[in-house]
Amino acid sequence: MRRTGPIHHLAEVEHWAAARASGEYRRSTLGRSLEEEGFVHCAAPEQVADVLQRYYSTYRDELVLLTIDPARLTSPLRWEVGNSTTGERFPHVHGPITTDAVIGTAVLHPPFG
């Protein structure tokens, strides 16, 4: 599934705060750096809900849901298989995200299950 609409990323509060200060978001959720892995993003709201339920059901801190305009990205956006069982594709950004690409934010409160 390829979408030209907004994509979403779940960010830890402190990493988003650091990005707002520097102008670039370089950390994936749970503290991994871009060098360790590409940023995993979600396209449809259903993907966001599924990721929250699967990976963050026991996570106890707030998360920030970033809404990103793909047209404003300066790094490549690739649609890659995120679930090998179903073949579901997720958009991945392989490079820093400028804060200008983020067109909306929402704070999400646990529990996420």
N, C-alpha and C positions, 0 to 999 in steps of 0.2 A: 504494500500500500504506500503510495507516494502522495504527499499532501503539500500544497503550496501555502496553506494557512499557517498560523502560529504553531510553534512547538513549545514544549514545556520542560523545565528542569527543576528537580528538587534540590535545594541548597540548604546547607546548615546556616543558621542565623549568623554565626561569627564569620563564616567565609563570605557571605553576601555583604556584611558590614565592611570587611576588608576590601572587597571588590569596589564598593561604592567610594571608598577613600582613594583607591589606586586607579580606578577607571577600567580595570580588567578583572574578569572572573577567571581564575586559573585552577580552582580546586573542585574536584568532584565530591559528591556526598560521601560522608564518612572519612574525609581527609585525604583521599588519594589525589595524587597530582596528575596533571595531564600527561606527563612523561610515563606514568605507570599504566594509564588507560585512557581511552577516549571518553569524552563526556557522554553518558547515556541520557538521552532525552526521550520525551514522549510526544506523540502527535495528538491523538484523540484523548478526550477526557477519560475514556475507558482504560486507556493504557496507564494514565496517572493513577487511577483508582486501583488497578491491578498491581502496579509496582508498590504502592503504599501498603496494600494488604499482604503481598508476598514478602517484601523485604523490610518493612518498617512496623510490623504489628507489635513488636515489643520495644520499639524505639521510644524513649520517654521525653525527648527534647522537641521543641518546636522546629518546624521546617519552613522554608520560604519557597513557595511555588513561583518560579520565574516564568513569565510568558515572553517568548522571544520571537522577533520578526526575522525569519530566515533571510529576507532581502537585505537586512542590515548587518549580517554576519560578515566578518572579514576572514574567517577560517572556513575550510571546506565543510560542507554538510553532506554526509553520506548515509544512505539508507542501508542498514546492515541487519542481518538476522540477530535478534536479541533472545529468541527462544528457539533452540534447535529442535525441540519436540514438535512445535506447531509451525515453525518457519516464519513466525511473526517478525516483521521488520520494525526496527526503531531507528529514528534519526540520531546520528552520532555527529558531534562536532569535534574535529581533531585540531584544536588550537584554542587560544584564549578567546573569550567572549567579551567584547567591549560592553560597558554598561549602557551605551547608546542603543544596543540591539535589544535590550530588555524593555518591553513596552508595558509591562504590568507585573505587579507582585501581589501575593496574598500570603499571609502568615497562616500556617496550618498547625493546629493544636492536637497533641495525642489524646486518646489512642487512635492509631491509624488502621487498626484491624476492623 
